[in-house]
């Protein structure tokens, strides 16, 4: 478990962020991370000229790397299709308490699992031994995440999240705030992740905003 001092150090300094994946979601996350002054390593199963070109197009502060280099970052985003997660997470060893953001969705299921049946994020946590897994960034399309999280004065786009490690969630809340989002912690993976899960989760696909000066959350039509 991360200590309070570790969480505070995340809040004070620019972070090294890694992404296992390089598609639309990975690129949207990178845009927002760069706007907050962080550095990002994107990755794919094989280092290619196309990956290098994608990193170059995203701007200064982004580099292309292997999944092993991406997974060595302070905070790592898993941005591959759920069916590809076992291969993407294979051979990465023990995570040593680092944070893994699970942005996957298990589209093989028509509804969220019943209580007592592991959520997709709990399955991801079993694959990533020693990682503090937080479910986030899976409920909103990449094109929306890449856009300004403050589309009108006084409002910020909500990013919902769930996880079991409180200090790790605190550090991610700080990161999301730096990126311009309004983080909302739903609770632990066993129950809260079901609210986010696509398909069928109550919050899946909603584009929510919160007033900066209050607690009112509004649903916005796309």
HELIX and SHEET records of a PDB file:
HELIX    1   1 UNK A    4  UNK A   12  1                                   9    
HELIX    2   2 UNK A   24  UNK A   35  1                                  12    
HELIX    3   3 UNK A   49  UNK A   58  1                                  10    
HELIX    4   4 UNK A   67  UNK A   71  1                                   5    
HELIX    5   5 UNK A   82  UNK A   84  5                                   3    
HELIX    6   6 UNK A   85  UNK A   89  1                                   5    
HELIX    7   7 UNK A  120  UNK A  127  1                                   8    
HELIX    8   8 UNK A  142  UNK A  146  1                                   5    
HELIX    9   9 UNK A  166  UNK A  178  1                                  13    
HELIX   10  10 UNK A  189  UNK A  196  1                                   8    
SHEET    1   A 8 UNK A  62  UNK A  65  0                                        
SHEET    2   A 8 UNK A  39  UNK A  43  1                                        
SHEET    3   A 8 UNK A  16  UNK A  20  1                                        
SHEET    4   A 8 UNK A  75  UNK A  78  1                                        
SHEET    5   A 8 UNK A  99  UNK A 102  1                                        
SHEET    6   A 8 UNK A 132  UNK A 136  1                                        
SHEET    7   A 8 UNK A 155  UNK A 163 -1                                        
SHEET    8   A 8 UNK A 182  UNK A 185  1                                        
SHEET    1   B 9 UNK A  62  UNK A  65  0                                        
SHEET    2   B 9 UNK A  39  UNK A  43  1                                        
SHEET    3   B 9 UNK A  16  UNK A  20  1                                        
SHEET    4   B 9 UNK A  75  UNK A  78  1                                        
SHEET    5   B 9 UNK A  99  UNK A 102  1                                        
SHEET    6   B 9 UNK A 132  UNK A 136  1                                        
SHEET    7   B 9 UNK A 155  UNK A 163 -1                                        
SHEET    8   B 9 UNK A 208  UNK A 211 -1                                        
SHEET    9   B 9 UNK A 217  UNK A 219 -1                                        
END                                                                             
